[in-house]
Amino acid sequence: MTHTAQPTTPADWAAWQASWDRQQEWYMPDREERFRVMLDMVEALVGPAPRVLDLACGTGSISDRLLKRFPEAVSTGVDLDPALLTIARGTFDGDSRVEFVTADLKDPDWPARLPYDTYDAVLTATALHWLHDDPLRALYGQVGRLVRDGGVFMNADHMPDDTTPRINEADRALRHARQERAKAEGALDWRDWWDLAAADPLLAGPTAERFKIYGEHADGDTPSVDWHVRTLREAGFGEARAVWCSPSDALVLGLK
């Protein structure tokens, strides 16, 4: 069943957007830094008026930052999550520079739903870690065909290095301690946020539908930076490497 959100005000959608950002920042306090580097590389490699595919867009966090920095950009957001897409569509309602497409990235025909055959940049953040290696490899192959020659793909996500267990453990302990302090001060985690969405009249239906589609949150294989670089080269990207990293996450860039 498809749920249609009741009319609401821009302020309501802005509040949900801000709430999602705060919840994500509880896990990733450096979230804005990875967005900044991502957009720096967009400007450096394809210019300030790009056609962008916001892959697994969620609430449209990348599109929001893209359009604020590059007013002449256009963006296509693609996702399957009905609740996050409800927020995205409400946030950008009336903005002709952005449109959203409902599609399952594990469906081999999902690119056919897009309004353009190619993009200057395909961008995604903290979204593809729910895919296992084989589906992610297939997705990278599709992305390689969607990025124009000279265009870029960037993925900022969990890319741990399993060869450094002591470093990983120290970083994890510090992050958890910070999260616990923030939680004690009232910060929302992922489960808390979804509980609020389920209780909201505008998002209750889409949220229930979302959990029918996905179930509870499940992570995929979270391969290393080296795996991402190698797989992007196999997908047709002439250059690929990490352009930003933290102890647990990285931003990998592929250039066609």
N, C-alpha and C positions, 0 to 999 in steps of 0.2 A: 504494500500500500504506500502511495506517495503522500507525504504530509506537506501541506502548504502553510507557511507561517502566517499568522494574522498581521495586519499592518502594525508597524511600530515606528518610533521616532528615530532619527539618526543618532540621537544621544544614547538611546538604549543599545544600539549596535556598537557604538563607540565604547560603551562601558563593557560589553562582552568582549570586544576586541582587546581592550586594556587588561581585562581580567585574565584572558588567555595568555597574553604576553607575560604577566606577572607569574602565572603558574609555570610557564616554561622557563622563566628566569630563575625560579627556585631550583631547578635542575641544572641550568646553564647560565651562571652569572655573566659569562662572556658572550652571551648570545648576540648582543648588538655589535660586538667587535667582529664576529664572523660575517654578519651582514655587511658591515662597512667594507671589509676586505673584498667580499664578493662583488659589491657594487663598484669598488675601485677597479677591479679587474674587468668588469663589464665596460666601464668607461675607457680603460686603457686599450682594450682589444677590439671592441665593436662600436665605441662611441656613445654619445649621450642621448641618442634617440633610438634605442633598440626595440625590436620586436622580441618579446620574451615569453617563453613558456614557463609558468610557475608550476612545477611538477609536484604532485601530491601537496597541493597548496594549502590545505587546511583552511584557516580563517582568512588567508590572503596576506600573511605577515610580510612575505617577500614583496608582493605586489604593492603593498602599502608603502614600504620604504623605497622601492623602485620609483614609483610615481612622484613621491615627494622630492626625491633627488633629481629625477629626470622627467620633467613635466611633459616632454614630447614622446616619451616611451609609450608603448602599448603592451598589454599583457593578457595572456590567456591562462587562467587557472584551471587545473584539472585535478579532480579528487573524486572519491566515492563516498566519503563520510557526509551523510545528510545534515547532521547538526552543524558541523564546521562550515559546510557550504551555505547553510542558512545564514550564519553570521557573516560570511564573506559577501554573499549577495546583498544582504541588508546594508553592510558597510559601504559597498561601492555602487549602490543603487543610483542610477542616473549618470554615472561616469562612463562615457562612451569609450574611454581608453582601455577598459578592462571588461572581460567576459569570463564566465565560468562554465565549465563543461563537467558533467557527471560521467565518470568512466572508471572502470576497474583496470588498473595497470597490469593485472595478470591476464587480462583478456587480450589475445594477440591482435585484435582489431581495434584497440582503443585509439590509435592515431587517426583513424578514419573519422572520428568525431570532432577533430580539431578544425578550426576555421582556416588555418594556413598549412601549407605543405612543409614549409621550413621556417626556422627561427634563427635570429642572430644569437640568442642565448637561451639555454635551458637551465633553470636554476631550481635547486631543491635543498631543503635543510631539515634535518632531524626527522626524516619521514621514511626513508627507504630501509632502515634497520629492521623493519618487520619482515622484509623479504629474505628468503634463504638464497644461497649462492647461485643456484641454477636459474631461478626466476629473475634475480638481479642481473645476471649475465645476459639473459635474453632482453631485459629492459634496456640495458646499456647498448645492445645492438640496435634496438629501435630508436633510441636517442641519437645514436650515431647517424642515422638516416634523416632525423628531423633537424639536426644542426646544419646550417649552410656551410659551405666551404669558407674558412676563415672565421667561423663562429665558435662559440664556447659552450661547454657544459661545466657546471659546478655543483658539487654535492658536499654539503657540510653535515657531518653525522658522526656517530660513535665509530671510531676506527682504532680500537685498542691495539697495543703492541704486546703480545703475549710473551715476548722474550725478556721483559723487564718486570718480573713479578713484585720485587720489593718497591720499585718506583710506583707501580700501579696500586699497591696496597696502601702506601703512604698517601697518595693522591686521593684514593677512595675514602680513607679515614678522615682526611681534612674536609672533603666535600660533605660527607655525612654529618660531621660535627656542625658545620655551617648550616646545613639544612635543618638539623634539629633545633638550632637556636632560632632560625627564621620561623620554623613551625610553631615554636613556643610563643612567638610574637604575632601569630595569626596568619602566616602564609598558608596558601592552599597547595596541596599536592594534586597529582593527576586525578586520583579517586575523589577527593573533595570537590574538585572542579566539576567533574561529571555528575556528582550528586546534586550540585546546585543547578546544573543544566536540566537534569531530569525533573527538578521541582519547579522549573520556570514554565508558565503556560505557553510561551512562544516556542520553547525548545524541547518540551517534554516529548512530543510526538517524534520529531527527528532524532532525539537522543535514544528513544526506545528502538527505533528503526536501526540506528547505528550499531547498537549492541547485538541486534539480530544478525547483522552483516558480519561484524568482526568478533563478537564474543568479548571476553576480557582481553586486555592488552597483552600481546605476545611478541617477543623479540625474535628476529631471525638469527643469522649467523654472525653479523657484525665483523666482516673480514677486515684485514689490515689495510693500511695505506698502499702497501706494495701490491696487494691483490687488486685494489681499485685502479691503480695506475696501469698495471698489466692488462686488465680487462678492458679499460678504455682504449688502449692502443690496439687491442684485438678488434675493437668495435670501429676502428677507422680514424681515431684521433692521432694526428701526427706527433703531438707533444702532450704529455700528461705528467703532472706532479702535484704534490701538496703545496699550497700557497699560504696556508695558515695552519697552526696546530696548537693544541693544549695537551696536557698529559693524557687525556682520554679521547679527545675528538680531533678531527682534522677537516680541512676544506680542500678537496681534491679538484683540480681543474684539468679539463681536456680541451685542447685546441685543435680544430679541424684543419 
